[in-house]
Amino acid sequence: MEIYSLTAWVVTILYVFATSSAQGICHHGRRSHNAGFSGKMEGSHHLHCCGNVSYKISESSCCNGNLTNGLSQLVSDCCDSVAYNPLNEICCGGRILTQSSTHAKCCGKVLYLTTTHLCCGGNNIFQRKENLFCCGKETYDMTTHCCCINLALEVKPKNETCCPKVTDTDKRRESQQGSLPTSKLSRNLESKCGTKPYNPNKKICCSGNLYEKASALTKCCGTDVYTLLDDNVLCCNGILHLNVPEQSECVGGVIYAPPNTFCQMPARPRLGEHCCGEQTFNPRTHICCNGHSHNKMNGNFCCGSEVYDHHNQLLKCCSGHLYKLTRLSGECCGNHLLEYYNNQTCCSSSTNSIIYDTKPNHHCCGHYYFNTSLWSCCAEHLKPTPKPNSSLAEYRLKPLTDLIPDMCNKTVFFGKVESLALKNDQRHIVLKVVGQVDVKSEKVIKDPWLHVSMDHCSSPDTESGMTYLWEENHDRKYKLLSHPVDLTSDIHMFYAICYQKKGYKYRLRSISNHFKPNSKHADCHETLFGVCKGDSSP
C-alpha cells in the first residue's frame, strides 16, 4: 500500500512539473496578489501572469487578479476587477457605464455633463448657472455669497468675515471640484523613469519626467503630459501647444489653424568568418535570423528567429511571429493573426496593433477603437468632438512584409516624404521617389519629385523624412499603403520575393541613383539590388 501511494505521489508531481514546464510558470509573492499583473511568465517571451492564469497583454487585461478577455491591457483601465475601454466607457462607483459624451463625468454612481451641470459633495448634481459654484453639498452664487470653512463648509453672505480671499476661494474651489480618484490599471510595478522607480498605475514617465496619470487617456508629448480629453491642446513633433484653435492640425511639424490654414510654429571570429549570435556561420549555405543560424534548404527569409519558405501559403509571418494557417486566409494584426473577420477588428498604428471585438458605430483611429458618437478622428488623431458627417478612413496601413506578395501584382513605388502642407482640408505632400517596382509596363517615373494630394482627416498619418510604399492608380492618383519602411532590409525583401515570383518582368528601379553595369555581367546594363536582369541568383 505504501509503495502504491509513493508511486502515485511521484506520478502526480511529474505531471504537475511537465504541465508547468509546457505552459510556463506563473508565480508571485504575497504583495502581488492584489496587483493583478505580476510580471512576465517564466518560459515564455510573450505571456504574463494574472493570478495563476497566463495571458497576452495585447489581447486581454488583468485587474486585481481577474482576467478580462477581448480588450488589450495597452488601452484599458480597471473598474475594480473588470477592465473597460476609457475611450467609450467610464467607471463610476465600481459600475461601468457607457459614455454619452466626452464631457460626461462621474458624480457618485451616476453620470453628469460638466458643460451643463455641477457635481457637489461627490453625489449631488445641480444645473450649471453663471457664477454658481459648489460649497460642500450645496451651491452658492459667488457674486452674493461665499463658502466659509468653519466646522463644516457653509454658505454665508459675501460680507461675512469668514469669507476668504478670491485666491483662496479659487484654490478651494479646485479642491472641491477636483478630479475624481482614478482606477488602478494592472501594470508591472517595477518600472523606472530614468533612475527613479515608479508605479505606472498612478504615474506616467515622459522623457525622464514623472507626472500623475489621470487615466489611460493620459499621454506624453515630449517632456510634457496631456490627455486626449483636453480642449485646445495639440501635440506636434513632441512639443505640446496650448490654446490652439479647435480644428488645428499638426502636419510635418507645423501647426495649421483654420480657416486660413496658416503656419503657426514650426566572440571574436577568425578572419573571414561571419557571426550569428555567439556562433559563426557560412552565409552561402545558411541564413542568420536574430542570432539563430538556419540552413537555406528550409527557407530563405527570416521571421523573428525562425526561417521560413515564403512560397508556402500555409505559413504567415506577422511582425516576427510565424503562424501555421489552418486555411488559406488570415491577416496580420501586428504580431497576431486575425482569422475571424466577422467578429473582430484590427486597429493599427506605426506603434501598436490591437484586436478588438467588433461593435456597431465604432471605428479605428490608429490603434484606438472609438465610438463615433463620442469622438472624431483626423489623420489617426482622436478629438473629443464627434462629427456625424465626417469621412472615416477606409483602410489601414500595414507593415511592408504584410503586403507581400499581393503588391507584386500592382504598380508601386517607394516614396520619401520631403515636405507637407495643409490647405482646405487637403494634405499636400512632396514625394521623392527612391525606388520603383515596374510591374506591368516599361514605364519609368522620370521625374523623381511627385506632388501628392489626399484628404487630410480620412488618410493615415504621414511623417516628414520617412519612406513609405505607394500605389499609382490609372488616373495618376496615389495611395499610401505601408507603415514607414526600412530602406535596406524591407525593400530588399520586397524586391526579392516579387522578383522570384515573376522573374525579370519585375524591376526595382532607383530614380535617385543610376546604377553602373555589373562587372560580373558585361552585357548587363540594369541591376536590381545586385541582381542582374534575368539573373535569378540572390
N, C-alpha and C positions, 0 to 999 in steps of 0.2 A: 504493500500500500504506500509506504514511504517513497519507494523508487518511482512509482507511478506519479505521485504528487510532484516529486522533484522534476521528473521529465516534463510534465505539463507546465510547470513553472518556467523551465528553460525555454520551451517552445513559445510560450506567451511572450517572454522577454525578447526572444529573437524576432518574433513577428512585429512587436512594437518598434524595435530598433530598425527593422527593414522598412516599415511604413514611414517612420520619421526620416530615414535617410532618403527615401524616394521623393518625399514631398517637401523636404526641408524641415527645419525645427523652429517652431515659434515658442519663445520663452521670454520671460521678463521678470524683473524684480518686483517687490511689493509696491513700490511707488508708481509703477507703470500700469497698474490695474485700472486706475481712473483716467489715465490718458490713453484713449483707445488706440492710437498709433504708437507702436513700441519699437520702431526701427525696422531695418531690413531683415528678411527671413534668411536664416542660415541655409546654405546650399542652393540659393537662387540669387540671381542678379536683379530680378525684376519683381519679386514678390515682397510684400511687407506683412506685418502681423497686426491683426485686430483681435485682441484677446488671444485665443488659441486658434484662430482661423487665419489662413493666408489669403491675401488679396492683392490686386494691382491698383495703385492709386490713379491710374489713367482710366479705370473702368468702374471703381467703387469708392465709397467714402467710409471712414471709420470715425464714429462719435462715441466717446466714453465706453469703448469696448463692444459697441454694436455696429454691425456692418449694414450699409445701405448700398444695394447694387443698382447699376444703371446710371449713376451720377458720379463723375470723376471728382476726386478729392482736390484736384487742381482748381476747380471752380466752385466748390461748395462751401457752405458754412454749416455749423451744427446747431440744432434746436434740441437741447437736452441730448437725447441719444439717437436722434434721427437727422440725417443730412438733408439739406434743401438747397435750391438754387437761388441765391440772393438777388439775381437779376430779375426774377419773375415772382419770387415769394418772399415772405417776411415772417420772422419768428416773434410772436407776441405772447409772453407769459407761458412759454412751453407749447404753444399752438402754432402750427404752420398755416399761414393764411396766404391766399393768392393776392398779389399786388394789384390794386385798382389804378394806381398812379405812381409815378416815381417820386411824387411829393407825399405819399402816404407813409405815416409813421405809427408806431405803437403808442397807445395810451392804455396801460394795463394790458388787458387781453383783447382789446378791440383796435381797429384802425381809425385814423382820422387824417384829414388833409391839412397839412401845415399851411397851405395857402389860404384856407377858409376858416380854420378853427384853431383853438388853443387847447393844450393839454396841461392842466394844473393839478399838482399834487400826485401825479402819476396815474390817475384814473378818472379825472373829471374833465369833460370836454365842453368847451364854450365856443360860441360863434366869434370869429375874429372881427374886431372893430378897431377903428383908428384910436390910437393912444390907450388901448386896452392891454393890460399885462397881468401876469399871474402873481399872486401873493399866497403862497401855500396852496390851499384847495380852492381859493376864491380868485376873483378878478377885480381889478380896480382901474379907474381912469387916471392916468398919471398927470393929467392937467389939473385935477381937483383933489386927488388923494395920493397917499404914499403907502408903502409897505414897511411897517415898523417891526423891528426884531425885539420882542420882549421875551416872555417865557415861550411864546409861540409867535408865528407870523400873523400880524393883524393889519387890517386896512384902516388907516386913520386919515383925517383931513390933512391937507398938504401943509397947513400952518403949525402942526404939532411939532414939538421939539424933538420927538423921536425920529422925525423924517430924516433920512440920510441924505448925503450929498448926491448929486447926479451921478458922479463917477462910481460911488458905492452902489447906487441903485442899479447901474448898468452891470456891475460885476456880479451883484446878487441875482439879477435877472438871468444872467447867463448860467448861474449855478442852478436856479430854479427850473429853467427850461433847457438844461443841458442835455447832452446826448445820453441815451439810454445805455445800460450795460450791454455789451456785445456778447454774443455766444462764443463758446470755445470751439475752435476748429482743431481737430486732431492733426498734429504735425510732429515731426521729430523734434524733441525738446532740447537737443544738444547742438543747435545751430549757433554759428558765430557770425558776428558782424565785425569784420576786421579781426581784432583780437578779443573783442567783447562777446561773451556768451549771452544769448537772449532767447526768449520764448516766442517763436513765430506765431503762436496763437494770439498773442497780445501786442506784438510789435512787428514792424517791418523795417528791413535794412535796405537803405538806398545809398549805394556807393559809399559805404562805410558809416553812414549816419543812421541812427535809430529813431523811429517815430512810433507813436501809438497807432495801433491798427484797429480802425473802426469796424471793418468787415472785410470780406473777400473782395469787395469793390475798391479797397484802398490800393493804390498803385504808386509806383515810383516814377519820377520824371527826373532823371539825372540824380542830383543830390537832394531833391525836394520830394514831397509827398502830396498826393491829392486823391480824390475819389471820383468815380465815374458819375456820381450824382451832382458834383459841383457845377454850378452855373457859371458861365462866362470865364471858364478856365480852359486852357489849351496847352497840351504838352507838345512841343515842337523841337525835334532834334535834341532831346534831353534837356531842354530849357522850359521851365514852367512859366507861362504867361497868364497874368491875372487881368480881369476887367476887359476881356476881348469881346467884340460883338458876337451875338449869339450864333450866327451862321458862319463864323470864321473857320478856315481850313488851313492845315499845315501841308504845304506841297513843296518838296525839295528843300526843306529847311526854312522856307519863307512863309509867313502868315498872310493869308489873303482874307480881307474883310469885305462883306457885301455893303452896298450894292455895286460898288465900282471895282471890286476885287483888286485893290491896290496893295502894294507890298508894305508891310508894317515893320518887320525886323528880320533882318537877315540871319659685352665680352669682346674684346678686340679681335676681329677676324684676321686671318693671314692675308697677305697681299693678293688681290684679285677675287676674294671671296665676298659674297653678299650675305647680309644678316637678315634674319626673320625672327623677331623676338630675341631670344637668347641663343639661337642656333643659326648655323649657316645653311644656305640652300642654293640649288642650281636653278637660276631663273629660266633656263632653256627647257627644263622638264617639270618645274614646279612653280607654283604661284603662292605668294605670301599674302595672307589675309589677317590683318590685325595681329601680327606676331605668330600666326599659325601657318605652317607650310603644308601645301596640298599638291598632289600630283595633278598635272593639267589634264590627264586622262579623265578625271572626274568632273571637269568643267574648267572654264577659262575666266570666270568672273567671281568676285567676292560678294558675299552678303554677310556683313559683320565679320566674324572669324571663320565662317564656313565658305565653302566653294560650291558653285552650282552650275548646271548647264542651262543657259537661258533658252535653249530650244525646247526644253521640257516644259510643256504648257501646264503641268500639274504642280510646278514649283513657282512660288511667288515670293519675291524679296521685297519686304516692306521696311525701309529705313534700317537696314542691318539685321532684320529678323526674317529667317527663312521659313516659309509655310508650305505644307503639302496640301494642295487643294483636294477636296472631295468631289468637286465638279468643276467644269470649265467656266467658272465665274467667281468673282471676288475682287474687291477693290481695296487698296491700301488706305488706311487712315492712320498716318504716322507709322508707328511700328506695329500697328494692329491690323488685322484682316477683317474687313466688313463683308460678310457673306449674305446677310439678310437685309435687303434694301427696303422691304416693305414696312418694317417697324423700327428701323434705326437710321440715324442721320449722322454723317461725319462733318464736323466743323473744324476747319484748319486754318492756321496762320503760319508764318515762317518760323514761329517759335513753338507752337503746340498743335497737336491734332487730337481731338476728343470725340468719342462716340456718345451720342445722346439717344434716348428713346424718343421717337418721333411724336410730336404733338401738333394739334391744329393751331394755326395762326402764330406759329413760331418759325424763326428763320435764323440762318447763320450770319454772324458778323465776326469775321476772323474765326477764332476758336470758341467764341461765345455763342450760345443758343438763346435767343431773346424772344420775348413776347412782343409782337408788333403793335399791340395796343399800348405798350408802356414805353417803348424805345424806338428810335430810328437808327439807321446805320449808314454811314457815309465813308466810303473807302476803308472799310474794315475798322472804323472807329465808332463806338457807341455814343449816342446822345440821348439824354433823358427827355426828349421832345418827340413824341410819336408823330409820324407823317403818313396818314392813311393812303395817300395817293402817290407816295414816293416809289420809285422803281428799285427793286431789290436785285442783288447780284444773282445772276442765273447760273453761275458755275463757280467752282473754287479752284485755286491754283494747287498744283501738285508738285512734289519733288520730281526732278528730271527723270530719275530712274523709274518712277511710276508711270511715265508716259511712253516708255519703251515696251513693245515695239510698235504700238499704234501710230506714233508720229512718223514712223518710217514711210508711211503711205501718203504723207502730206508735204506740202512745200513750206518749210520752216527755216528760220534763221536765228542766230544768236545776236541780240542787240543790247548794247550797253547804254543805260540811261545817262546822258550827259547833262541835261538840264530839264527843269519842269516849270510850268507856269499854269495859273488858273484864270479862266475868263469865261463868264456866262455859263457857269456850271460845267464847263468843258476843261479837261486836263490836257494841256498841250505838252508833248514830250519830244525832245530832240534825241534821236537814237543814233548811235554809231554801230553799224553792222560789223561785227568782228568775225563772223563765220556764217556761211550759208550752206544748208543742205539742199542741193538742187535735185529734186526728186523726179519730177515729171517732164522736165524740159531742159534745154541747154541754156535757158535764160539765166543771166547773172545780174545781180544788182550792181550796176556800175558805180553809182554814187553811194559812198558808204554812209552818207548822212540822210536820215529819214525823219520826217516830221509827222508824228502820230497824234491824233486827237481821239479822246474817248470820254464818255460820260463819267464825270468825276466820282459821284457817290456810288453808282452801281458797279463800278470797276474795282478790282483789287488794288491794294496799295502798292505803290512803286517807290523805290528809293534811289536817289541820285547816286551814280557811281557803281551801281550793281548791274550785272548782266543776267538777262532772262531769255527764255525761249519764246519766240513769237511765231505766229502763223499768218501768212499772207493769203487773203481771200481773193476771189476773182475780181471784185470791184476795188482792189487796192486798199481794202480795209485790213487793219492789223489787229490781231487778237493775242493778248497776253496769256501764256499757257502755264509757265512754271514758276516756282519759287526761285530766288537767286541761285545761280549755278556756279560751280567751280570750273574755272576756265581750263583746267588740266584734266583731272580725273573724270568729272561728269561728262564733259564734251567728248573726251576720247572714248568713253564707254558708249555714248550715244552714237557716235560715228561708227565704231567697230561693229556694233550689233546691226545697224542698218546696212552697213557695207557687206557684212557676211550674209545678210538676208537677201539682198538684191544684187550683189556683185558690183561691177564697175558702173552700173547705171546710176549709182548714188555717189554724189561728190560733195565733200565738205570743202567749200572754197573760202579762203581767207581773203577778205576785202582789204584789210589794212596792211597786209604784208604780201609781197609777191614772192612765191617760192622759186628757188632756183632748181634746175634739173637735178635729179638724184644721180649722183655719180655711179651708183650701182646699176642704173638702167640708162644707158647712153641715149636711148631713143625716147625716154620718158620726159615730158615737159610739164607734167602736172602731178604733184604729190598730195597725198591725203594723210596728214599727220604721220608722215614717214612711210606710208604705203603707196606705191606707185599705182596709177590707174591700171586696172586689170590684174593686179598682183594681189592675191588673197592671203598672202602670208602676213602675220602680225609683225 
